[in-house]
Amino acid sequence: MINVYSDANQSALKYLKNAEANVHNILVIASDFNIRDSIWDPLILFHSIYSNLLINVADSFNLLLSVY
């Protein structure tokens, strides 16, 4: 399990994207990476450019998005 706090520059998300080949056996990434997005929060009225990156990173680890 990875639980990550990402700063305003999305450093943790960018690190995971670049390190995907060096990280193995991940079952869960528990975080929204401080990305406010309407995909997982219906109170947010916009789509963040970083949410696509988060979804792509999760996909690269063969993980699925859960909003629960």
PDB file with one MODEL, atoms N, CA, C and O in Angstrom:
MODEL        1
ATOM      1  N   MET A   1       0.848  -1.176   0.000  1.00  0.00           N
ATOM      2  CA  MET A   1       0.000   0.000   0.000  1.00  0.00           C
ATOM      3  C   MET A   1       0.885   1.227   0.000  1.00  0.00           C
ATOM      4  O   MET A   1       1.880   1.295   0.721  1.00  0.00           O
ATOM      5  N   ILE A   2       0.511   2.191  -0.814  1.00  0.00           N
ATOM      6  CA  ILE A   2       1.194   3.475  -0.829  1.00  0.00           C
ATOM      7  C   ILE A   2       0.174   4.527  -0.430  1.00  0.00           C
ATOM      8  O   ILE A   2      -0.894   4.626  -1.033  1.00  0.00           O
ATOM      9  N   ASN A   3       0.502   5.308   0.583  1.00  0.00           N
ATOM     10  CA  ASN A   3      -0.320   6.440   0.973  1.00  0.00           C
ATOM     11  C   ASN A   3       0.569   7.660   0.894  1.00  0.00           C
ATOM     12  O   ASN A   3       1.552   7.761   1.627  1.00  0.00           O
ATOM     13  N   VAL A   4       0.239   8.583   0.021  1.00  0.00           N
ATOM     14  CA  VAL A   4       1.155   9.652  -0.331  1.00  0.00           C
ATOM     15  C   VAL A   4       0.503  11.012  -0.157  1.00  0.00           C
ATOM     16  O   VAL A   4      -0.653  11.215  -0.528  1.00  0.00           O
ATOM     17  N   TYR A   5       1.261  11.945   0.413  1.00  0.00           N
ATOM     18  CA  TYR A   5       0.864  13.348   0.398  1.00  0.00           C
ATOM     19  C   TYR A   5       1.626  13.999  -0.744  1.00  0.00           C
ATOM     20  O   TYR A   5       2.852  13.913  -0.806  1.00  0.00           O
ATOM     21  N   SER A   6       0.919  14.636  -1.629  1.00  0.00           N
ATOM     22  CA  SER A   6       1.575  15.311  -2.743  1.00  0.00           C
ATOM     23  C   SER A   6       1.475  16.814  -2.541  1.00  0.00           C
ATOM     24  O   SER A   6       0.422  17.326  -2.161  1.00  0.00           O
ATOM     25  N   ASP A   7       2.555  17.512  -2.791  1.00  0.00           N
ATOM     26  CA  ASP A   7       2.582  18.961  -2.605  1.00  0.00           C
ATOM     27  C   ASP A   7       1.904  19.675  -3.778  1.00  0.00           C
ATOM     28  O   ASP A   7       1.365  19.026  -4.674  1.00  0.00           O
ATOM     29  N   ALA A   8       1.932  20.986  -3.771  1.00  0.00           N
ATOM     30  CA  ALA A   8       1.265  21.788  -4.801  1.00  0.00           C
ATOM     31  C   ALA A   8       1.851  21.562  -6.191  1.00  0.00           C
ATOM     32  O   ALA A   8       1.186  21.821  -7.194  1.00  0.00           O
ATOM     33  N   ASN A   9       3.079  21.087  -6.255  1.00  0.00           N
ATOM     34  CA  ASN A   9       3.728  20.809  -7.543  1.00  0.00           C
ATOM     35  C   ASN A   9       3.497  19.383  -8.021  1.00  0.00           C
ATOM     36  O   ASN A   9       4.020  18.978  -9.059  1.00  0.00           O
ATOM     37  N   GLN A  10       2.711  18.619  -7.259  1.00  0.00           N
ATOM     38  CA  GLN A  10       2.426  17.221  -7.589  1.00  0.00           C
ATOM     39  C   GLN A  10       3.705  16.383  -7.680  1.00  0.00           C
ATOM     40  O   GLN A  10       3.817  15.501  -8.532  1.00  0.00           O
ATOM     41  N   SER A  11       4.659  16.663  -6.800  1.00  0.00           N
ATOM     42  CA  SER A  11       5.946  15.966  -6.819  1.00  0.00           C
ATOM     43  C   SER A  11       5.814  14.463  -6.624  1.00  0.00           C
ATOM     44  O   SER A  11       6.492  13.691  -7.303  1.00  0.00           O
ATOM     45  N   ALA A  12       4.947  14.034  -5.702  1.00  0.00           N
ATOM     46  CA  ALA A  12       4.792  12.597  -5.457  1.00  0.00           C
ATOM     47  C   ALA A  12       4.208  11.896  -6.672  1.00  0.00           C
ATOM     48  O   ALA A  12       4.655  10.807  -7.032  1.00  0.00           O
ATOM     49  N   LEU A  13       3.227  12.500  -7.300  1.00  0.00           N
ATOM     50  CA  LEU A  13       2.613  11.918  -8.485  1.00  0.00           C
ATOM     51  C   LEU A  13       3.627  11.822  -9.622  1.00  0.00           C
ATOM     52  O   LEU A  13       3.696  10.803 -10.309  1.00  0.00           O
ATOM     53  N   LYS A  14       4.401  12.865  -9.819  1.00  0.00           N
ATOM     54  CA  LYS A  14       5.420  12.859 -10.868  1.00  0.00           C
ATOM     55  C   LYS A  14       6.501  11.822 -10.562  1.00  0.00           C
ATOM     56  O   LYS A  14       7.002  11.161 -11.473  1.00  0.00           O
ATOM     57  N   TYR A  15       6.861  11.677  -9.287  1.00  0.00           N
ATOM     58  CA  TYR A  15       7.845  10.661  -8.910  1.00  0.00           C
ATOM     59  C   TYR A  15       7.327   9.265  -9.248  1.00  0.00           C
ATOM     60  O   TYR A  15       8.050   8.459  -9.835  1.00  0.00           O
ATOM     61  N   LEU A  16       6.083   8.979  -8.882  1.00  0.00           N
ATOM     62  CA  LEU A  16       5.524   7.654  -9.183  1.00  0.00           C
ATOM     63  C   LEU A  16       5.456   7.406 -10.677  1.00  0.00           C
ATOM     64  O   LEU A  16       5.694   6.285 -11.127  1.00  0.00           O
ATOM     65  N   LYS A  17       5.135   8.427 -11.451  1.00  0.00           N
ATOM     66  CA  LYS A  17       5.094   8.261 -12.899  1.00  0.00           C
ATOM     67  C   LYS A  17       6.466   7.891 -13.427  1.00  0.00           C
ATOM     68  O   LYS A  17       6.587   7.017 -14.286  1.00  0.00           O
ATOM     69  N   ASN A  18       7.499   8.548 -12.924  1.00  0.00           N
ATOM     70  CA  ASN A  18       8.855   8.302 -13.405  1.00  0.00           C
ATOM     71  C   ASN A  18       9.469   7.044 -12.824  1.00  0.00           C
ATOM     72  O   ASN A  18      10.401   6.490 -13.408  1.00  0.00           O
ATOM     73  N   ALA A  19       8.970   6.579 -11.687  1.00  0.00           N
ATOM     74  CA  ALA A  19       9.560   5.422 -10.999  1.00  0.00           C
ATOM     75  C   ALA A  19       8.766   4.146 -11.214  1.00  0.00           C
ATOM     76  O   ALA A  19       9.057   3.131 -10.582  1.00  0.00           O
ATOM     77  N   GLU A  20       7.761   4.172 -12.097  1.00  0.00           N
ATOM     78  CA  GLU A  20       6.866   3.026 -12.199  1.00  0.00           C
ATOM     79  C   GLU A  20       7.599   1.721 -12.477  1.00  0.00           C
ATOM     80  O   GLU A  20       7.146   0.661 -12.045  1.00  0.00           O
ATOM     81  N   ALA A  21       8.697   1.774 -13.174  1.00  0.00           N
ATOM     82  CA  ALA A  21       9.432   0.542 -13.471  1.00  0.00           C
ATOM     83  C   ALA A  21      10.150   0.003 -12.244  1.00  0.00           C
ATOM     84  O   ALA A  21      10.497  -1.178 -12.208  1.00  0.00           O
ATOM     85  N   ASN A  22      10.384   0.847 -11.229  1.00  0.00           N
ATOM     86  CA  ASN A  22      11.128   0.449 -10.044  1.00  0.00           C
ATOM     87  C   ASN A  22      10.241   0.117  -8.843  1.00  0.00           C
ATOM     88  O   ASN A  22      10.755  -0.213  -7.774  1.00  0.00           O
ATOM     89  N   VAL A  23       8.942   0.198  -9.000  1.00  0.00           N
ATOM     90  CA  VAL A  23       8.014  -0.076  -7.914  1.00  0.00           C
ATOM     91  C   VAL A  23       7.214  -1.319  -8.290  1.00  0.00           C
ATOM     92  O   VAL A  23       6.608  -1.385  -9.359  1.00  0.00           O
ATOM     93  N   HIS A  24       7.223  -2.304  -7.390  1.00  0.00           N
ATOM     94  CA  HIS A  24       6.580  -3.575  -7.712  1.00  0.00           C
ATOM     95  C   HIS A  24       5.580  -3.966  -6.632  1.00  0.00           C
ATOM     96  O   HIS A  24       5.669  -3.508  -5.493  1.00  0.00           O
ATOM     97  N   ASN A  25       4.632  -4.814  -6.999  1.00  0.00           N
ATOM     98  CA  ASN A  25       3.685  -5.440  -6.068  1.00  0.00           C
ATOM     99  C   ASN A  25       2.810  -4.452  -5.306  1.00  0.00           C
ATOM    100  O   ASN A  25       2.545  -4.649  -4.120  1.00  0.00           O
ATOM    101  N   ILE A  26       2.365  -3.405  -5.964  1.00  0.00           N
ATOM    102  CA  ILE A  26       1.468  -2.450  -5.326  1.00  0.00           C
ATOM    103  C   ILE A  26       0.041  -2.983  -5.442  1.00  0.00           C
ATOM    104  O   ILE A  26      -0.401  -3.363  -6.526  1.00  0.00           O
ATOM    105  N   LEU A  27      -0.666  -3.008  -4.332  1.00  0.00           N
ATOM    106  CA  LEU A  27      -2.064  -3.419  -4.338  1.00  0.00           C
ATOM    107  C   LEU A  27      -2.997  -2.228  -4.235  1.00  0.00           C
ATOM    108  O   LEU A  27      -4.079  -2.221  -4.823  1.00  0.00           O
ATOM    109  N   VAL A  28      -2.569  -1.208  -3.473  1.00  0.00           N
ATOM    110  CA  VAL A  28      -3.423  -0.053  -3.213  1.00  0.00           C
ATOM    111  C   VAL A  28      -2.572   1.210  -3.189  1.00  0.00           C
ATOM    112  O   VAL A  28      -1.501   1.236  -2.583  1.00  0.00           O
ATOM    113  N   ILE A  29      -3.053   2.245  -3.844  1.00  0.00           N
ATOM    114  CA  ILE A  29      -2.521   3.591  -3.652  1.00  0.00           C
ATOM    115  C   ILE A  29      -3.656   4.369  -3.019  1.00  0.00           C
ATOM    116  O   ILE A  29      -4.693   4.581  -3.647  1.00  0.00           O
ATOM    117  N   ALA A  30      -3.469   4.793  -1.785  1.00  0.00           N
ATOM    118  CA  ALA A  30      -4.548   5.442  -1.034  1.00  0.00           C
ATOM    119  C   ALA A  30      -4.274   6.932  -0.916  1.00  0.00           C
ATOM    120  O   ALA A  30      -3.583   7.390  -0.006  1.00  0.00           O
ATOM    121  N   SER A  31      -4.824   7.658  -1.840  1.00  0.00           N
ATOM    122  CA  SER A  31      -4.666   9.102  -1.789  1.00  0.00           C
ATOM    123  C   SER A  31      -5.365   9.715  -2.981  1.00  0.00           C
ATOM    124  O   SER A  31      -5.558   9.054  -4.001  1.00  0.00           O
ATOM    125  N   ASP A  32      -5.742  10.961  -2.861  1.00  0.00           N
ATOM    126  CA  ASP A  32      -6.209  11.692  -4.031  1.00  0.00           C
ATOM    127  C   ASP A  32      -5.118  12.655  -4.494  1.00  0.00           C
ATOM    128  O   ASP A  32      -5.333  13.458  -5.402  1.00  0.00           O
ATOM    129  N   PHE A  33      -3.948  12.569  -3.865  1.00  0.00           N
ATOM    130  CA  PHE A  33      -2.776  13.360  -4.228  1.00  0.00           C
ATOM    131  C   PHE A  33      -3.064  14.859  -4.195  1.00  0.00           C
ATOM    132  O   PHE A  33      -2.431  15.638  -4.908  1.00  0.00           O
ATOM    133  N   ASN A  34      -4.024  15.253  -3.362  1.00  0.00           N
ATOM    134  CA  ASN A  34      -4.435  16.658  -3.283  1.00  0.00           C
ATOM    135  C   ASN A  34      -4.863  17.203  -4.634  1.00  0.00           C
ATOM    136  O   ASN A  34      -4.666  18.379  -4.940  1.00  0.00           O
ATOM    137  N   ILE A  35      -5.451  16.329  -5.435  1.00  0.00           N
ATOM    138  CA  ILE A  35      -5.972  16.735  -6.735  1.00  0.00           C
ATOM    139  C   ILE A  35      -7.487  16.870  -6.587  1.00  0.00           C
ATOM    140  O   ILE A  35      -8.204  15.878  -6.461  1.00  0.00           O
ATOM    141  N   ARG A  36      -7.946  18.089  -6.606  1.00  0.00           N
ATOM    142  CA  ARG A  36      -9.386  18.328  -6.511  1.00  0.00           C
ATOM    143  C   ARG A  36      -9.975  18.114  -7.892  1.00  0.00           C
ATOM    144  O   ARG A  36      -9.553  18.738  -8.866  1.00  0.00           O
ATOM    145  N   ASP A  37     -10.960  17.220  -7.968  1.00  0.00           N
ATOM    146  CA  ASP A  37     -11.521  16.884  -9.272  1.00  0.00           C
ATOM    147  C   ASP A  37     -12.953  16.387  -9.131  1.00  0.00           C
ATOM    148  O   ASP A  37     -13.306  15.744  -8.143  1.00  0.00           O
ATOM    149  N   SER A  38     -13.754  16.689 -10.113  1.00  0.00           N
ATOM    150  CA  SER A  38     -15.151  16.258 -10.119  1.00  0.00           C
ATOM    151  C   SER A  38     -15.302  14.748 -10.268  1.00  0.00           C
ATOM    152  O   SER A  38     -16.376  14.218  -9.986  1.00  0.00           O
ATOM    153  N   ILE A  39     -14.266  14.044 -10.700  1.00  0.00           N
ATOM    154  CA  ILE A  39     -14.334  12.582 -10.842  1.00  0.00           C
ATOM    155  C   ILE A  39     -14.599  11.936  -9.494  1.00  0.00           C
ATOM    156  O   ILE A  39     -15.426  11.028  -9.406  1.00  0.00           O
ATOM    157  N   TRP A  40     -13.920  12.378  -8.439  1.00  0.00           N
ATOM    158  CA  TRP A  40     -14.087  11.754  -7.126  1.00  0.00           C
ATOM    159  C   TRP A  40     -14.756  12.655  -6.093  1.00  0.00           C
ATOM    160  O   TRP A  40     -15.011  12.214  -4.972  1.00  0.00           O
ATOM    161  N   ASP A  41     -15.042  13.892  -6.441  1.00  0.00           N
ATOM    162  CA  ASP A  41     -15.740  14.773  -5.510  1.00  0.00           C
ATOM    163  C   ASP A  41     -16.815  15.553  -6.264  1.00  0.00           C
ATOM    164  O   ASP A  41     -16.496  16.484  -7.003  1.00  0.00           O
ATOM    165  N   PRO A  42     -18.074  15.186  -6.088  1.00  0.00           N
ATOM    166  CA  PRO A  42     -19.139  15.845  -6.838  1.00  0.00           C
ATOM    167  C   PRO A  42     -19.315  17.330  -6.491  1.00  0.00           C
ATOM    168  O   PRO A  42     -20.013  18.053  -7.203  1.00  0.00           O
ATOM    169  N   LEU A  43     -18.696  17.777  -5.418  1.00  0.00           N
ATOM    170  CA  LEU A  43     -18.776  19.199  -5.065  1.00  0.00           C
ATOM    171  C   LEU A  43     -17.783  20.052  -5.848  1.00  0.00           C
ATOM    172  O   LEU A  43     -17.868  21.280  -5.842  1.00  0.00           O
ATOM    173  N   ILE A  44     -16.851  19.400  -6.514  1.00  0.00           N
ATOM    174  CA  ILE A  44     -15.871  20.123  -7.331  1.00  0.00           C
ATOM    175  C   ILE A  44     -16.451  20.259  -8.737  1.00  0.00           C
ATOM    176  O   ILE A  44     -16.946  19.288  -9.309  1.00  0.00           O
ATOM    177  N   LEU A  45     -16.387  21.445  -9.274  1.00  0.00           N
ATOM    178  CA  LEU A  45     -17.033  21.707 -10.557  1.00  0.00           C
ATOM    179  C   LEU A  45     -16.073  21.695 -11.747  1.00  0.00           C
ATOM    180  O   LEU A  45     -16.424  22.156 -12.833  1.00  0.00           O
ATOM    181  N   PHE A  46     -14.870  21.172 -11.547  1.00  0.00           N
ATOM    182  CA  PHE A  46     -13.918  21.194 -12.651  1.00  0.00           C
ATOM    183  C   PHE A  46     -13.120  19.891 -12.705  1.00  0.00           C
ATOM    184  O   PHE A  46     -13.138  19.091 -11.770  1.00  0.00           O
ATOM    185  N   HIS A  47     -12.435  19.707 -13.803  1.00  0.00           N
ATOM    186  CA  HIS A  47     -11.580  18.548 -14.028  1.00  0.00           C
ATOM    187  C   HIS A  47     -10.135  19.027 -14.018  1.00  0.00           C
ATOM    188  O   HIS A  47      -9.777  19.931 -14.773  1.00  0.00           O
ATOM    189  N   SER A  48      -9.310  18.437 -13.182  1.00  0.00           N
ATOM    190  CA  SER A  48      -7.911  18.822 -13.068  1.00  0.00           C
ATOM    191  C   SER A  48      -7.065  18.127 -14.131  1.00  0.00           C
ATOM    192  O   SER A  48      -7.317  16.977 -14.489  1.00  0.00           O
ATOM    193  N   ILE A  49      -6.069  18.835 -14.622  1.00  0.00           N
ATOM    194  CA  ILE A  49      -5.148  18.201 -15.580  1.00  0.00           C
ATOM    195  C   ILE A  49      -4.356  17.082 -14.910  1.00  0.00           C
ATOM    196  O   ILE A  49      -3.886  16.164 -15.583  1.00  0.00           O
ATOM    197  N   TYR A  50      -4.208  17.156 -13.584  1.00  0.00           N
ATOM    198  CA  TYR A  50      -3.437  16.143 -12.873  1.00  0.00           C
ATOM    199  C   TYR A  50      -4.219  14.851 -12.636  1.00  0.00           C
ATOM    200  O   TYR A  50      -3.617  13.800 -12.419  1.00  0.00           O
ATOM    201  N   SER A  51      -5.538  14.915 -12.675  1.00  0.00           N
ATOM    202  CA  SER A  51      -6.302  13.691 -12.444  1.00  0.00           C
ATOM    203  C   SER A  51      -6.048  12.661 -13.533  1.00  0.00           C
ATOM    204  O   SER A  51      -6.003  11.465 -13.245  1.00  0.00           O
ATOM    205  N   ASN A  52      -5.881  13.095 -14.772  1.00  0.00           N
ATOM    206  CA  ASN A  52      -5.553  12.153 -15.842  1.00  0.00           C
ATOM    207  C   ASN A  52      -4.208  11.495 -15.590  1.00  0.00           C
ATOM    208  O   ASN A  52      -4.043  10.300 -15.839  1.00  0.00           O
ATOM    209  N   LEU A  53      -3.251  12.259 -15.101  1.00  0.00           N
ATOM    210  CA  LEU A  53      -1.939  11.697 -14.791  1.00  0.00           C
ATOM    211  C   LEU A  53      -2.054  10.673 -13.671  1.00  0.00           C
ATOM    212  O   LEU A  53      -1.440   9.609 -13.741  1.00  0.00           O
ATOM    213  N   LEU A  54      -2.832  10.981 -12.639  1.00  0.00           N
ATOM    214  CA  LEU A  54      -3.032  10.035 -11.542  1.00  0.00           C
ATOM    215  C   LEU A  54      -3.675   8.746 -12.051  1.00  0.00           C
ATOM    216  O   LEU A  54      -3.250   7.653 -11.679  1.00  0.00           O
ATOM    217  N   ILE A  55      -4.683   8.869 -12.888  1.00  0.00           N
ATOM    218  CA  ILE A  55      -5.338   7.687 -13.442  1.00  0.00           C
ATOM    219  C   ILE A  55      -4.376   6.885 -14.316  1.00  0.00           C
ATOM    220  O   ILE A  55      -4.390   5.655 -14.280  1.00  0.00           O
ATOM    221  N   ASN A  56      -3.554   7.557 -15.087  1.00  0.00           N
ATOM    222  CA  ASN A  56      -2.564   6.866 -15.922  1.00  0.00           C
ATOM    223  C   ASN A  56      -1.516   6.151 -15.082  1.00  0.00           C
ATOM    224  O   ASN A  56      -1.107   5.038 -15.414  1.00  0.00           O
ATOM    225  N   VAL A  57      -1.080   6.783 -13.994  1.00  0.00           N
ATOM    226  CA  VAL A  57      -0.107   6.147 -13.102  1.00  0.00           C
ATOM    227  C   VAL A  57      -0.734   4.902 -12.472  1.00  0.00           C
ATOM    228  O   VAL A  57      -0.115   3.839 -12.444  1.00  0.00           O
ATOM    229  N   ALA A  58      -1.952   5.033 -11.971  1.00  0.00           N
ATOM    230  CA  ALA A  58      -2.639   3.874 -11.390  1.00  0.00           C
ATOM    231  C   ALA A  58      -2.770   2.761 -12.425  1.00  0.00           C
ATOM    232  O   ALA A  58      -2.550   1.590 -12.116  1.00  0.00           O
ATOM    233  N   ASP A  59      -3.121   3.123 -13.631  1.00  0.00           N
ATOM    234  CA  ASP A  59      -3.258   2.137 -14.706  1.00  0.00           C
ATOM    235  C   ASP A  59      -1.926   1.451 -15.002  1.00  0.00           C
ATOM    236  O   ASP A  59      -1.895   0.257 -15.300  1.00  0.00           O
ATOM    237  N   SER A  60      -0.839   2.194 -14.922  1.00  0.00           N
ATOM    238  CA  SER A  60       0.481   1.598 -15.190  1.00  0.00           C
ATOM    239  C   SER A  60       0.842   0.538 -14.152  1.00  0.00           C
ATOM    240  O   SER A  60       1.662  -0.341 -14.417  1.00  0.00           O
ATOM    241  N   PHE A  61       0.221   0.624 -12.958  1.00  0.00           N
ATOM    242  CA  PHE A  61       0.413  -0.384 -11.916  1.00  0.00           C
ATOM    243  C   PHE A  61      -0.712  -1.418 -11.929  1.00  0.00           C
ATOM    244  O   PHE A  61      -0.821  -2.238 -11.017  1.00  0.00           O
ATOM    245  N   ASN A  62      -1.549  -1.373 -12.970  1.00  0.00           N
ATOM    246  CA  ASN A  62      -2.706  -2.279 -13.094  1.00  0.00           C
ATOM    247  C   ASN A  62      -3.683  -2.125 -11.927  1.00  0.00           C
ATOM    248  O   ASN A  62      -4.252  -3.106 -11.449  1.00  0.00           O
ATOM    249  N   LEU A  63      -3.871  -0.881 -11.476  1.00  0.00           N
ATOM    250  CA  LEU A  63      -4.811  -0.563 -10.406  1.00  0.00           C
ATOM    251  C   LEU A  63      -6.035   0.108 -10.979  1.00  0.00           C
ATOM    252  O   LEU A  63      -5.970   0.739 -12.034  1.00  0.00           O
ATOM    253  N   LEU A  64      -7.151  -0.025 -10.287  1.00  0.00           N
ATOM    254  CA  LEU A  64      -8.394   0.601 -10.693  1.00  0.00           C
ATOM    255  C   LEU A  64      -8.734   1.747  -9.753  1.00  0.00           C
ATOM    256  O   LEU A  64      -8.350   1.732  -8.584  1.00  0.00           O
ATOM    257  N   LEU A  65      -9.443   2.726 -10.256  1.00  0.00           N
ATOM    258  CA  LEU A  65      -9.869   3.864  -9.453  1.00  0.00           C
ATOM    259  C   LEU A  65     -11.109   3.496  -8.653  1.00  0.00           C
ATOM    260  O   LEU A  65     -12.068   2.942  -9.190  1.00  0.00           O
ATOM    261  N   SER A  66     -11.078   3.806  -7.380  1.00  0.00           N
ATOM    262  CA  SER A  66     -12.256   3.652  -6.519  1.00  0.00           C
ATOM    263  C   SER A  66     -12.505   4.987  -5.849  1.00  0.00           C
ATOM    264  O   SER A  66     -11.568   5.622  -5.364  1.00  0.00           O
ATOM    265  N   VAL A  67     -13.734   5.413  -5.815  1.00  0.00           N
ATOM    266  CA  VAL A  67     -14.051   6.692  -5.199  1.00  0.00           C
ATOM    267  C   VAL A  67     -14.710   6.518  -3.842  1.00  0.00           C
ATOM    268  O   VAL A  67     -15.339   7.451  -3.342  1.00  0.00           O
ATOM    269  N   TYR A  68     -14.580   5.354  -3.238  1.00  0.00           N
ATOM    270  CA  TYR A  68     -15.156   5.067  -1.926  1.00  0.00           C
ATOM    271  C   TYR A  68     -14.177   5.310  -0.832  1.00  0.00           C
ATOM    272  O   TYR A  68     -14.501   5.118   0.340  1.00  0.00           O
TER     273      TYR A  68
ENDMDL
END
